[in-house]
Amino acid sequence: MNIFKQSVENKTCISCGICKVYSKEKIEFEYIDKEQKFIPSIKNQIFEDNSFCIGEEINMKRLSNYRFNKDNLKNPIGFYKNLYVGHSTNKEIRKNASSGGLAPEIVSYLLKTKKYDYAIIAENILDPKNSNSKVIDKNYNIKNSQGSIYHSVNMSTALDVLKKHEKSKIIFVGLPCQIAALYEAKMRISNLDKKEILTIGLFCGGYNKFDGFKYYLKNFLADDQINKIKNIRYRVGNFPGNISLKFNDDSHKIIPRTRNNTTINIIKYMIGTQGYWQFLRCRLCPDQVNDFADIALGDPHLKEYKNYDNDGYSIVISRTSKGQNILLNMLELKRINLNQIEENKVLESQSWVLLNRRHITPYYLIAKLLKFKTPKLINYDHFNSYKTSNYISAIVDMIKLKIPINRFTKNFFIIPFQIFEYLFLTYAPRMILKRIIKILINKKND
Ligand SMILES: Cc1cc2nc3c(=O)[nH]c(=O)nc-3n(C[C@H](O)[C@H](O)[C@H](O)COP(=O)(O)OP(=O)(O)OC[C@H]3O[C@@H](n4cnc5c(N)ncnc54)[C@H](O)[C@@H]3O)c2cc1C
């Protein structure tokens, strides 16, 4: 069977849109309510012989050899040139950003100075069923691209530009799977390989179905109000941000996430966003820190950056000389601020989740036991080992994907299980006691 059709059937398609690049005919993408993502309509299109689908295969070693001429990775944060914490010096861009506004600042600088012609970005102005990507140039209002979009984005809408404008220089801002798919295509299609593309990658813990957010929003809104959401921004205000909703009648509402919220609500937020509604392919992904991008960006989940009065910072990893030179140039021009940080800080900023993802094999074993169809995986040799804790996380996370979600399971399994996980699965006894008290008094957390 055609690999793209197979990934749709196996539910491992991740809406990256790159199948479009291999197809000689048009491919339509449609938002499928049940799956809450954009699925390509694969019919009788003729594809390049060596077509590749990132939903069906993840080969970290091959991509690593293509990008860095080596595949012996031992460091969980990937191959890199330099590590920083930084931010845009443009106050408005920084204020609108999820973290430090580095992604839009770099795009804006490179387009305005004509160093690059176009950028492919995910736009953040429509409702989840219409979230798409766009090809932008120096005239675009970069504000419309800002903010992390945690539900599925139809990346295919901008990808025709990869086949056109042979000599144009392009910036691609994307998640690890999107960037991996792009480089797999570059490896296979010589016209694309000749194209100058700069990749700005976001760290990624995975997409979440919008129904998961709806589950959480129901604590604050009536069903008919939820159905009138015109746009959702997941991270507004001081880091790590609140949810901002815009409704059909243009009214707005701010909903707390993890700050200024009760412990029970935070547990409900964890239920809605950390497992039950995640995509299978995201659960099986070993690449959290965008291993193959020229510049990778993430959130500094570190005590020193959780000062709620700050305007936002980004973790910045330059992985190639191209990425490094752009950053240094922008630093010299004072378009950005950068301070070097240690490896252990980058690791700490992604907590145990990063190590868990690196040692992903148990997830594949449990997924197969639970009869999920999995992509083929070739991980770095060093991370093929695993510990009991990796197994425990894999069992917990994969069971969450298998549980049917209905009123009964929500009340009698999902909520008690999340409280159990919150208390016992990741923390030491002193922390458990502290958390039991927090649940019992359930007062607002800062
Ligand atoms: C699904 C998802 C999961 C994430 N998980 C983690 C994580 O586990 N750890 C961590 O440290 N950081 C994570 N991030 C990254 C982080 O939240 C910030 O997006 C990143 O640091 C860039 O912030 P910024 O301030 O530079 O850009 P902003 O000013 O916030 O602009 C965001 C940029 O990212 C692009 N973008 C947003 N959403 C998408 C999307 N879905 N697909 C493609 N491009 C998109 C926009 O087009 C824009 O260019 C995640 C982001 C997403 C979208």
The ligand as a Gaussian input file, in Angstrom:
#p B3LYP/6-31G(d) Opt

LIG

0 1
 C        2.868000      21.724000      19.870000
 C        3.987000      22.422000      20.628000
 C        4.631000      21.769000      21.680000
 C        5.674000      22.385000      22.371000
 N        6.330000      21.702000      23.359000
 C        7.376000      22.258000      24.005000
 C        8.096000      21.551000      24.998000
 O        7.809000      20.381000      25.302000
 N        9.140000      22.186000      25.619000
 C        9.494000      23.475000      25.314000
 O       10.421000      23.984000      25.931000
 N        8.865000      24.160000      24.335000
 C        7.818000      23.584000      23.675000
 N        7.182000      24.277000      22.665000
 C        7.833000      25.507000      22.107000
 C        7.526000      26.784000      22.801000
 O        6.209000      26.736000      23.331000
 C        7.616000      28.007000      21.870000
 O        6.734000      27.823000      20.799000
 C        8.948000      28.243000      21.259000
 O        9.868000      28.437000      22.282000
 C        8.940000      29.462000      20.333000
 O        8.584000      30.568000      21.048000
 P        8.895000      32.067000      20.580000
 O        8.603000      32.965000      21.744000
 O       10.247000      32.133000      19.953000
 O        7.850000      32.290000      19.386000
 P        6.350000      32.924000      19.334000
 O        6.450000      34.399000      19.232000
 O        5.539000      32.386000      20.401000
 O        5.919000      32.389000      17.911000
 C        5.722000      31.020000      17.690000
 C        6.338000      30.590000      16.380000
 O        6.148000      29.169000      16.268000
 C        5.340000      28.849000      15.151000
 N        4.396000      27.798000      15.565000
 C        3.548000      27.833000      16.622000
 N        2.848000      26.698000      16.703000
 C        3.251000      25.929000      15.673000
 C        2.873000      24.651000      15.209000
 N        1.938000      23.943000      15.818000
 N        3.482000      24.149000      14.116000
 C        4.429000      24.869000      13.482000
 N        4.838000      26.090000      13.879000
 C        4.241000      26.613000      14.959000
 C        4.624000      30.134000      14.767000
 O        4.367000      30.185000      13.392000
 C        5.661000      31.194000      15.172000
 O        6.603000      31.373000      14.161000
 C        6.088000      23.693000      21.999000
 C        5.425000      24.371000      20.953000
 C        4.383000      23.735000      20.282000
 C        3.697000      24.485000      19.153000

